[in-house]
Amino acid sequence: MSTTTAAVAPLTTQDADALVTAARRAAEAAGVAVSVTVLDAGGHQLAFRRDDRAVLISGETSTRKAYTALQLDAPTADLVEAVRPGGLFHTLPTALDRPLLFIAGGVPVHRDGRLIGAVGVGGGTPEQDHSLATAAVTALA
């Protein structure tokens, strides 16, 4: 018996641009200056944009949030408790060569039920960043 798996279109640069645009529009509406990073399924950066007024570290945090959401296929907002002492992933932030960041603002991107990338937002509060990343993914869907 042969099982055929339908191909799922990967995250494209056009998709990445749409994610960045949606996140930036939501940020402007909220009055928040942010950085936005989009990674493909392999963890490669497809798009990055930092608002001129965003704090410099937001570029790094947006990228690490996207990477964390991608690697664990979960919004980083849902993982915060897991890295506290005694949590399931307590040692994970220091166990890998490439650092993960367990702060809200990273959201995986799925197409037809498959993980195709992730978006990360940094520069606002964790709640704002999560809301902006979620808005971007919703706009793409």
N, C-alpha and C positions, 0 to 999 in steps of 0.2 A: 504494500500500500504506500503510495507516494503522497506526501503532503507538500502542497505548494504554498509558499508564503508570498503574499503580494508585496511588491516593492513599495517602500514608503519614500516619498520625495524627501531629500535632505533639506536642512535649513539652508537657504540661499542667501546671498548678499542682499538681495532685494528684501527678503524676510527680515534680515538683520537690520536693514535701514528702517523698515516699518516698525520694528520693535523699539529702536532708538527714538524715532520720531514720536511714537505713542507715549513712551515714558517721559520724554522731554515736554510734550504738550501737557501731560498730567502734572508734571512738576511745576511748569509755569503757572498753571491754573491754581496750584496749591501754594505758590510763592516760595518754592524750595529750589535751591541751586544744587544740582546733582551731577554725578558722573554715571554713565550707563555703559555696560560692557555686554556684548553678545558673543557667546561661544558656540561652535558647532558641536556635534556629537563626539568628536575626537578631542575636544578641549582647545581647539584652535580659535583664536580671536577673529571674528568676522566683522565686528564693528565696535568702536569705542568713541565716546563723546563726553567731554567734560565741559560743563558750563563755566564760563569765565569767572564766575563768582563762587564756584564750588571750592570747598577746602581741598587742598592738594592731595591729602591722603585718601580722598574719596575715589580717586582713580584706582588706587591699589585695592581698596575695600570692595569696590564694585566688581573687580575682576575676581577676587578671591571668593566673593559670595556666589558669583555665577559658577565658578569652578566647583565649589562645594555642592551647590544644588545639582549640578551635572553629575558629579561622581556618586552622590547618594540618591539621585533621582527623587529629590524631595525639596520642598521650599525650606530655606534655611530657618525661617520662622518656626517651623515644626521641629527643628533639631536642637534648639537652644537648651532645653532641659536635658537632653541626652548627653551633653558634655560636662554637666555639673558633676562634682564628686559623687561617685556611686552610680552615675548614669551609664547607659549602655555603651556610649562612645567616649567615655571620660578621657582615655589616653589617645584617642584618634587625632586630635589637633597636632600633637607632637610626634606622631608615629610615621608620618610620610615626609618625603623630600619636599614636595610642593605643599605649602601650608593651606589648610582649610580654614574657613572663617565662619563660625557659628553665630552670626548676627543676622537678624531678619533683613531681607532685601535681595536674596537670590531665589529664583524660581525656575524650575525646569520647563522646557518647551516640548510638547508632545504633538505628534501628527498621527492620526489614525491609531492612537494608543501606543505609539512608539516614541521613545526619547530621541529627540533630534537636536537638542541643544539646551542652552540656558541663558537667562538674562540676569544681570546683577545690577543693582542700583545702590549707590553710596552717596552720602552727603547730607541726608536729612536724618530724622530720628529713625530708629529701626522700624517703627510702625509705618512711618511715611515711606521709607524705602521699599518695604514689602508691598504697600498699597500701589506704589508706582510701578513696580516690576509686575505685579499681578494685572494691573491695568494694561500694560504693554502686551502681555501674553493673551489677555482677553481680546484685545483689539486685533491681534494677528489671527485668532481663531475664526 
